[in-house]
Amino acid sequence: MNVTVLTPDKEIFKGAFTSVKVPGTQGEFQILKNHAPIVSSLESGTITIVTGSGEYRYFDDEKGQIETDQAPGQSLQFHINGGFVEVLEGEVSLLVTGIQ
């Protein structure tokens, strides 16, 4: 499964994952392979992505640019200001209002 995390002005993450934890408005929940279709609003909190096999791209805040890596099992965290998540047909899309 693949996940894409977007803000209005840039892509934060795109690639394969083994799990994604998100701060839903009704509480934190985790998305794994073959998750049922869902659309949910997100509140301010932390997104945690554990990378899967294959190439992925992510925004490196320290360098201020997009980096590419292939290391599976890496845990990447992004603090968001809120947004929405959609899981549909093996794809996870997170549209967030911003990261801190």
C-alpha positions as CSV (number, residue, x, y, z in Angstrom):
1,M,0.0,0.0,0.0
2,N,1.1,3.5,-0.6
3,V,0.5,6.7,1.3
4,T,0.6,10.3,0.1
5,V,0.7,13.3,2.6
6,L,0.0,16.7,1.1
7,T,-0.2,20.2,2.4
8,P,-1.6,23.1,0.3
9,D,1.9,24.0,-0.8
10,K,4.0,20.8,-0.8
11,E,4.2,17.0,-0.7
12,I,5.4,15.8,2.7
13,F,5.6,12.0,2.0
14,K,4.9,9.6,-0.8
15,G,5.6,5.9,-0.9
16,A,5.1,2.4,0.5
17,F,4.2,1.9,4.2
18,T,3.5,-0.9,6.7
19,S,1.5,1.3,9.1
20,V,0.2,4.8,9.4
21,K,-1.1,6.3,12.7
22,V,-3.2,9.4,12.5
23,P,-4.9,11.7,15.0
24,G,-8.6,11.3,14.1
25,T,-11.1,13.7,15.6
26,Q,-12.7,10.7,17.5
27,G,-9.2,9.5,18.6
28,E,-6.0,8.1,17.2
29,F,-6.3,5.2,14.8
30,Q,-3.9,3.0,12.7
31,I,-4.1,2.1,9.1
32,L,-2.6,-1.3,8.0
33,K,-2.6,-3.3,4.7
34,N,-6.1,-4.1,3.4
35,H,-7.7,-1.5,5.6
36,A,-11.4,-0.9,4.9
37,P,-12.3,2.2,2.9
38,I,-12.7,5.2,5.2
39,V,-12.8,9.0,5.1
40,S,-12.1,10.8,8.4
41,S,-11.3,14.3,9.6
42,L,-8.0,14.8,11.5
43,E,-7.2,17.1,14.4
44,S,-3.9,18.6,15.4
45,G,-1.4,15.9,16.3
46,T,1.2,13.5,15.1
47,I,1.2,11.3,12.0
48,T,3.5,8.3,12.3
49,I,4.5,6.4,9.1
50,V,6.4,3.2,9.2
51,T,8.0,2.7,5.8
52,G,7.6,-0.4,3.7
53,S,9.7,-2.0,1.0
54,G,10.5,0.3,-2.0
55,E,11.4,3.8,-2.6
56,Y,9.7,6.7,-0.8
57,R,10.1,10.5,-0.7
58,Y,9.7,12.7,2.3
59,F,10.2,16.3,3.2
60,D,13.3,16.7,5.4
61,D,12.5,19.7,7.6
62,E,16.1,20.2,8.7
63,K,17.3,20.4,5.0
64,G,14.1,22.1,3.8
65,Q,13.9,19.8,0.8
66,I,12.5,16.5,-0.5
67,E,14.7,13.4,0.2
68,T,14.5,10.0,-1.3
69,D,15.2,6.7,0.6
70,Q,14.5,3.0,0.4
71,A,15.1,1.8,4.0
72,P,12.0,-0.3,5.2
73,G,10.9,-0.1,8.8
74,Q,11.8,3.6,9.3
75,S,9.5,5.5,11.6
76,L,8.8,9.0,10.3
77,Q,6.7,11.5,12.3
78,F,5.1,14.7,11.2
79,H,3.1,17.1,13.4
80,I,0.0,18.3,11.6
81,N,-2.5,21.1,12.2
82,G,-5.5,19.0,11.1
83,G,-7.0,17.8,7.8
84,F,-8.5,14.7,6.3
85,V,-7.6,11.1,5.5
86,E,-9.0,8.8,2.8
87,V,-8.3,5.1,2.4
88,L,-9.5,3.7,-0.9
89,E,-8.4,0.7,-3.0
90,G,-5.0,0.3,-1.4
91,E,-4.1,4.0,-1.4
92,V,-4.0,6.3,1.6
93,S,-4.3,10.0,1.1
94,L,-3.8,12.6,3.8
95,L,-4.6,16.2,3.1
96,V,-3.4,18.3,5.9
97,T,-3.6,22.0,6.6
98,G,0.1,22.3,7.5
99,I,3.0,20.8,9.5
100,Q,4.9,22.2,12.4
